[in-house]
Amino acid sequence: LLSYEHAFHAGNHADVLKHASVCALLRALSSKPKPFFYLDTHAGSGCYEIEGHSHHDDVAARLLTAQDGAAISNLLPTAIADYVQIIKPYLSKASYPGSPLIVSDMLELLGQEKAPLCDIFLSNNLQLSELHPSAFALLKQWMSPTPFHCHHRDGLELLNALTPPKPKRGLVLIDPAYEQASEYAQLVDSVSKALTKWRNGIFCIWYPLLSPQRLDRVTHEVVDTPKHGLSEKMVTAFTDIAARLGVGLLDIRFAQQAPSTNIGMYGSGMLIINPPYQIQSTLQGLLQYLQKHLKQGENNLSALSILVPSP
Ligand code: SAM
């Protein structure tokens, strides 16, 4: 338990999808000049060194290179433009920002754009939770100059303690490591409880897409992936819950590769409960961009789907 280290994955295709989507959601939330609540239930350590993890560095760097070409033709989707602007200074120092720094920098960016509204942005209620002791210590250090509150606490427990929040508009990012198979069902249960208390909350839930089988590195035999199919089951459970509660549910998934025995996580997805108005077209632009610049080989598994229409 708690053996997951995000440093080995920082800046990979899943982080790009997750972090660029969160930038898009924050831009949508800030379209109204009103403060909001933000909670990152599994915040990580704040920032990651990517020296020595060249494959991750490569993903983010490729986005940057692609951005320069696209910028000339003025085709860069807003979500990517914001995301790239934020990660660029970190990459130049061989590091990659985690979700708390991405969100903090995005709020600063939005605050600068909407200068007269700066005090409104400062009055946002911003909360972060991280359970791993050393990751939490680093998180506290990284976030000390910001208005974020850091909690050394179980993220799903905190979610239920803080809902319904004040102010009532807001976004929750749920990005677990899914180390235990039981985490999927626990997440469904906790979010379902929180949503019942806070029907208009925006919940953004990241999940991995796992190949059904993998090659065992020691025995070189093809074995079943134990957690294969659990994300898909979770998506079905959330679809039922959203339909029952009458809230909208959107699913964006990006498959970097086709599933194969050589790759554990071939892609990932984000479920968005109560998606903001017009976010669909922004995310469509993001997905097309990722498919064009990050996809390796052929597959048609990436998709944006409305699982339950917004009321
Ligand atoms: N959200 C981060 C980002 O995008 O940069 C990455 C988070 S990482 C995938 C998952 C984190 O959750 C790890 O740092 C792990 O220590 C932490 N964690 C595991 N179980 C937790 C729990 N029950 N509550 C809060 N954090 C937990």
Residues whose N, C-alpha, C, O or C-beta is under 5 A from the ligand:
A	BS01	SAM	Y4 H6 T41 H42 A43 G44 S45 G98 S99 S129 E130 L131 H132 A135 R153 D154 G155 D175 P176 A177
